[in-house]
Amino acid sequence: MSWLGRATVDRRPADQGGHERSGAWTVDRAVRVLATGCAEAQRPVPAVGALVLGPESLSLRLTTPDETPPPGWTAERHGRGWRTTLRWVAGAAVDERLPDPFPLLVSLGVIDEGRLLLNLGQAAGIIGVQGDTELARGLVRSWSRRLTTSPWSAGTRVIRVGFAPDPDFAGVDVSRLVEVAPVLDDPAGGILLFADRPAGRDQYQVDRLLAEPVRRWTVVAVDVDAATWRFTVGVDGAVDTGLFTEPVRLRS
């Protein structure tokens, strides 16, 4: 069974008001509560591929089943998911000394259950976005902006390759990856987002980074040939995710 379909695109811009900020605050607090609970239970934070924020609850989609959540969380679907209530999250303890467990969370859109966020850090290889080029680049561009403004992404290095600069992006823009080659050896790593498929020396660098035994960099590219996660954006507004069984209304 797929843990993560066919999606229809909502071309309306994402809400920039208090609702969006409140949602980001709730997600940030929930993942910190999760990290704190796991630390207190002396167990690792689970491998989470996606998170769904609903009106009254928050659920995690686990990439590896785990039926032993910490207090406050309930396992469901044979350990493929964990759930908690927003009321409990609001009052739970948070250890601010712990690092954010999912710094590469990005909003994909809305499903019947609520707002859905992907953890790009769980992709084992390159993440590809294809189909209608303008819509595909718009999706990747929105992810890059979120990764430089979301509270859980603070300190994450975000590098875009081949995108036109815009004031809503606070990361690094370059025309070729070779321009920041020395940074790629930084042990902290980060995320690379390409407006087109990497070529030449850029492709060599991507292959080298993805072949490392301990992954430091996550790579997203538009119109790439081979991808571990692939999102296909059609001119009719439909997006195939290949991950989710339920339909997603994508907001770019």
C-alpha positions in Angstrom: 0.0 0.0 0.0 1.3 3.4 -0.9 2.0 5.6 2.1 1.9 8.6 0.2 -2.4 9.5 -6.6 -3.8 11.8 -8.6 -4.1 15.5 -7.6 -6.0 18.5 -8.9 -4.3 21.9 -8.8 -5.8 24.9 -7.0 -4.1 27.8 -8.7 -5.1 30.3 -5.9 -2.1 31.7 -4.1 -1.4 30.3 -0.6 -3.0 32.3 2.2 -0.5 34.9 3.4 -2.6 35.9 6.5 -2.9 34.7 10.0 -4.2 31.3 9.1 -1.0 30.4 7.3 1.2 31.7 10.1 -0.9 29.8 12.7 -0.6 26.6 10.6 3.2 27.0 10.4 3.4 27.7 14.2 1.3 24.6 14.9 3.4 22.3 12.6 6.6 23.7 14.1 5.4 23.1 17.7 4.1 19.6 16.8 7.4 18.4 15.4 9.2 19.8 18.4 6.8 18.1 20.8 7.4 14.9 18.9 11.2 15.2 19.2 10.8 15.9 22.9 8.6 13.0 23.5 10.9 10.6 21.6 13.9 11.9 23.6 12.1 11.4 26.9 11.1 7.9 25.8 14.8 7.2 24.8 13.8 6.3 21.3 14.6 7.8 17.9 12.3 10.1 16.1 10.5 8.0 13.4 11.1 8.2 9.7 8.3 10.5 8.6 7.5 11.0 4.9 4.6 13.4 5.3 2.6 15.3 7.8 -1.1 16.2 7.7 -2.5 19.2 9.7 -6.2 18.9 10.2 -8.7 21.2 12.1 -8.4 19.2 15.3 -5.6 16.7 14.9 -2.2 16.2 13.3 -1.1 12.9 11.7 2.3 11.6 10.6 2.8 9.3 7.6 5.7 7.0 8.5 7.9 5.5 5.8 8.8 2.6 8.1 6.0 1.1 10.3 6.4 1.8 14.0 3.8 0.9 16.6 5.5 2.3 19.7 4.9 6.1 19.7 5.7 8.2 22.8 2.9 9.4 25.2 0.4 11.7 23.5 0.6 10.0 20.1 -1.5 7.0 18.9 -0.3 4.5 16.3 -2.8 3.7 13.5 -2.9 1.6 10.3 -0.6 -1.0 11.8 2.1 1.6 12.7 2.1 3.3 9.3 0.8 6.5 10.9 0.8 8.3 14.2 -1.8 10.8 15.3 -2.2 13.4 18.1 -4.7 16.2 18.9 -3.9 19.9 18.5 -5.2 20.5 21.9 -2.6 18.1 23.4 0.2 19.6 21.3 -0.6 23.1 22.5 0.0 22.1 26.1 2.8 19.5 25.7 6.4 20.0 26.8 9.0 21.2 24.3 12.8 20.9 24.8 14.1 23.8 22.8 17.7 22.3 22.9 16.7 19.6 20.5 17.2 20.1 16.8 14.3 20.3 14.4 13.7 16.7 13.2 12.3 17.6 9.8 13.9 20.7 8.4 12.9 19.9 4.8 9.1 20.0 5.3 7.3 21.7 2.4 3.6 22.2 1.8 2.2 20.2 -1.1 -1.5 21.2 -0.8 -4.7 20.0 0.7 -6.4 16.6 1.1 -9.7 15.9 2.7 -8.1 15.4 6.1 -6.3 18.8 6.0 -3.1 20.5 4.9 -0.4 18.1 3.7 3.3 18.6 4.0 6.1 16.5 2.5 9.4 15.7 4.2 11.8 16.1 1.2 14.6 14.7 3.3 13.1 11.2 3.2 13.6 10.8 -0.6 16.4 8.3 -1.1 17.5 9.9 -4.4 16.7 12.9 -6.6 13.2 14.4 -6.5 11.8 15.2 -9.9 9.1 17.6 -10.9 8.0 17.3 -14.6 5.1 17.9 -17.0 4.0 21.5 -17.7 7.3 23.4 -17.3 5.9 26.6 -16.0 3.8 24.9 -13.4 6.6 22.6 -12.4 9.0 25.4 -11.9 6.4 27.3 -9.9 6.0 24.4 -7.5 9.7 24.0 -7.0 10.1 27.8 -6.6 7.3 27.8 -3.9 9.2 25.0 -2.0 12.4 27.1 -2.1 10.7 30.1 -0.6 9.1 28.0 2.2 12.5 26.4 3.0 14.0 29.9 3.7 11.0 31.2 5.8 9.5 28.2 7.7 10.5 28.1 11.4 11.5 24.4 11.3 14.0 25.2 8.4 16.0 27.8 10.2 19.7 27.3 9.4 19.1 25.1 6.5 21.3 25.9 3.4 19.0 26.3 0.4 20.6 26.7 -3.1 18.7 27.3 -6.3 20.2 26.7 -9.7 18.9 28.4 -12.8 16.0 30.3 -11.3 15.4 34.1 -11.7 16.0 35.9 -8.4 12.9 37.0 -6.5 12.5 38.9 -3.3 10.7 36.2 -1.4 13.6 33.8 -1.6 16.3 34.2 1.1 18.7 31.5 0.0 21.5 31.4 -2.6 20.7 31.8 -6.4 23.3 30.7 -8.9 23.2 30.0 -12.7 25.4 26.8 -12.4 26.1 24.6 -9.4 29.9 24.9 -10.1 29.7 28.5 -8.7 29.2 27.1 -5.2 31.3 23.9 -5.5 33.3 24.6 -2.3 30.1 24.8 -0.3 29.1 21.3 -1.4 31.7 19.8 0.9 30.3 21.4 4.0 29.4 18.6 6.4 26.0 20.3 7.2 24.8 19.9 3.6 21.4 21.3 2.7 19.1 21.2 -0.3 19.7 22.0 -4.0 16.8 23.0 -6.3 17.3 23.0 -10.1 15.1 24.9 -12.6 16.1 22.4 -15.3 17.7 19.0 -15.3 21.4 19.1 -14.2 23.9 18.7 -17.0 27.7 18.5 -17.4 29.7 19.3 -14.3 26.5 20.0 -12.4 25.2 16.4 -13.1 28.6 15.1 -12.0 28.3 16.9 -8.7 24.8 15.7 -8.1 25.7 12.1 -8.8 28.6 12.5 -6.4 26.5 13.9 -3.6 23.7 11.3 -4.0 26.2 8.5 -3.9 27.6 9.5 -0.5 27.0 6.8 2.2 25.6 9.4 4.6 23.3 11.8 2.7 24.1 15.5 3.3 22.2 17.1 0.4 18.7 16.6 -0.9 18.2 17.4 -4.6 15.1 18.6 -6.5 15.1 19.1 -10.2 12.6 20.1 -12.9 12.3 17.7 -15.9 14.9 15.2 -14.6 15.0 11.8 -16.3 15.4 9.5 -13.3 13.9 10.3 -9.9 13.1 8.5 -6.6 10.0 10.7 -6.0 8.4 12.1 -9.2 5.6 14.7 -9.4 4.0 15.3 -12.9 2.2 18.5 -13.4 -0.2 18.6 -16.3 -1.5 21.6 -18.3 -5.0 20.5 -17.2 -4.1 21.2 -13.6 -3.7 17.5 -12.6 -0.6 16.3 -10.8 0.4 12.7 -10.4 2.4 12.2 -7.2 2.9 8.4 -7.3 3.0 8.6 -3.5 -0.5 9.4 -2.2 -3.6 7.4 -2.6 -5.9 10.3 -1.9 -6.3 13.3 -4.3 -4.4 16.4 -3.5 -5.3 20.0 -4.3 -1.9 21.6 -5.0 -1.3 25.2 -4.0 1.7 26.8 -5.7 
